[in-house]
Amino acid sequence: MKLTGKPHAISRRDFLALSAAGTVVFLSGCATNPVSGRKQLMFLSESGEVRLDQENSPHQISADYGAAQDAGLNRYVASVGNQLAALSHRPGMPYTFRAVNAVYVNAYAFPGGTIAVSRGILAAMESEAELAALLGHEIGHVCSRHAAQQYTTGMLGSAAVMAAALVVQQQNEDYAGLTAGLGAIASGALLARYSRANEREADALALEYMTKGGYNPEGCILLMDMLRKMSAEKPGALEMLFATHPMSEERYQTAVREVSEKYQAQKSYSLNRERFQEKTSALRAMKGALELMQNGEKAASSGKYDEAVSLFKTALKDFPADYAGLLMTAKCLLAKKDAAEAEKYAAEARSVYPQEPQALHVLGMAKIQLRRYEAAYNDFSAYENALPGNPNTFFYMGYALENMRRRDEAARHYQAYLRQVSEGDNAKHAYRRLVEWGYIKPQAR
């Protein structure tokens, strides 16, 4: 749609082009793969990988309720990750490693080295060697430049730089209804959907890095076996992990063969079970609550909000300061149109973890439902200051301003939103208002 009229605007096509040019550094010709040493066509430079990561990974970390509130757990995960990264093919990348508060089972890497593991997958492990295998696998994706390769071949495409595809919103959300991330979060639309060949390469690198670090390669087999068993017993729990990291019997057998043929001598290395049990003791103590919240997410994603709220509240009885549990409860209450109660849980989440901004967005949504538009606008503004770049924030700020009768400001926010998002109920609402107010010309049919 062509935007004309009062606030200055550019077309969506121009915006995409400028965004791609402004945020990604391109290389012409071939680059050398850090792992294979072979030349390959690569349009995304190393600095481009880092820039893309830095601009977008904070949105996914926040979607997963931020870094785990257990600072000791985060230090532990980072210590294992940093040890392996130093032994990798790209030790100079700006790696960061953290546990995230999400309760679903997943791990992921952004192209510049931001790597996260969920509490859900950490609680299912038994040894540090399994953690090393998991982190080594994600480091392997970074070192092999799998995301950059897919970017080049068009599997990510220029739209990947657009925050609309990356942030914490659900597709079925509207301005008065559901809020960010009901049910499971698709773990970063920016994140690559790896091929089976990518996965095998990352598995091989995980074995290489973890054994260099002194870990028993059986940790890789134990990790895969745990995921296979969980897939059979709780298939929904691994939906997000397997969406990006396809698992197969062939992949498992390949790893078993690799360990037997190449790493037999390293099987005498430690699994470091005791250290892992010690460092994750607080997390393991809440394993039952995590399972309740996993079941709550599953119920919420199926629209069973009463059941989900009951499960979340049961988990919160023993862990009342759990940020993820509080926000998941608030979101389900919003879905039930119980905004006043949702606001209480979101405010408590904000209180227990003020550094993490997602609670501000949920508070803003509750106040939209309560028609407290100025307060909602203030919450969304604070969210935008803390975590800029979420286009949905522009929409809700515009919606609040519209209801405050501040039309010019609302129009500017709606235009900012439409430069990034062109489909869905929110886009239709913003476009309709801009046409009605005379800020843009209606599209020719």
C-alpha positions, 0 to 999 in steps of 0.5 A: 500500500502506498502511504501518503498524506500528513505524516511522512511515509515510505512504501513497505517495499522501500522499507524492506529494501532500506532495512535490508541495506541498513541492517545487514552487511552483504558480501559479493562472491564467495566466502570460506566456510570456517569449518569445511574450508571450502568456498561457498556463496555467502551474501551475509558477512560476519559483521552482518551475522552479528548485527542481525543477531544483536537486533533480533535475539533480544526479542526472542530472549524476552519472548522466552521470559528472559534469562533465568532468574537463577543467576547461578544457573546462568553463570554455570551454563555460560561457563560450559558454553564459553569453554567450548566456544574457545575450542570451536572453529570461530572462537572470536564470535561474540558468544553469549550463553544463558538459560531462559525462563521458558518451560518448553523444551528447546535450545537455539542459536542466533547467527552471531553467537547468542545461544539459549537453552530453556529451563524445560530442557535443562531440567530433563538432563542428568549430566554436564556432558549432555549440556556440553553436547547441547551447547556444542551442537548450537555452537556448531550451527554458528561455526558452520554458518548455517543460518547465513547459508539459509539466508543466502539461499532465500530460506530466511529472506529479507523479511527475516530482518523485520521484527514482525516475524520475530517478536512475541506476538501470536498471529491470532491476536487482535487489539482487544484480545489475546496478548503475546505468546499464548501457548508455545512460542515459535522459537524465533521465526528468524532462527533457521529451520535446519536441514538434516544435513545441517543437524548431522554436521552440528552433531559431529561438531558437538562431539569434536568440541565436547571431547576437546573440552574433556567431556565424555562423548556418551553425553551426546548419546544420552542427550539424543536418547532422552529427546527420543524417549520424551518425543514418544512420551510427550510429543507436544513438549518437543514440538518447537525443538524438532521444528528447528532441529529435526530429529531422526533415528538415522541421526541418533545411529550416526552419533552412536557410530561416530562415538564408537569409531572416532571417540572410543578413547574419550569414553573414559572422560567424565560425564560430570553428573555430580557437578551438574546435579549440584549446579542445577539443584534449584531447577530440579527442585521445581521440576514438578512445577515446570511440568505443570506449566508445560501442561498449562502451555499445552492447554492454553495453546488449545484454548483451554484457558480455565484448565491452563490457569488452574495448572499455572496457579498450582505451580505458583503455589510453591514458586510464587515469584516465578516470572514465567508462571505469573505472565503465562497466568496473566495471558490466559486471564486476558484470553478469558477477558478477565483483565483486572485479574490479569493486571494483578499477575502481570504487575506481580511479574513486573515486581519480581523481575523488573529488568525483563520488559515483557510484563510491560507489554502484558500490562499494556494489554490488560489496560487496553481491555480495561479501557485505561488508554493513557496508562496502557500507552505509558506501559507500551512506551516503557516497553518500547524504550526497554526493547525497541523494534516490536511493531506490535507495540506501535500498533497498540500505542496507536490504538491507545492514542486513537481512543485518547482522541490524539489522531495525528499521533495515532496515525504516525504509530499506525503508519510505523506499524504498517511499514512492517506488517501488512496482514492480519486484523491489526493491519486491517484496523490500522489501514482502515483508520488511516483511510478514514482519517485521510492519511492514505489513499485507499488501494485500488481494487 
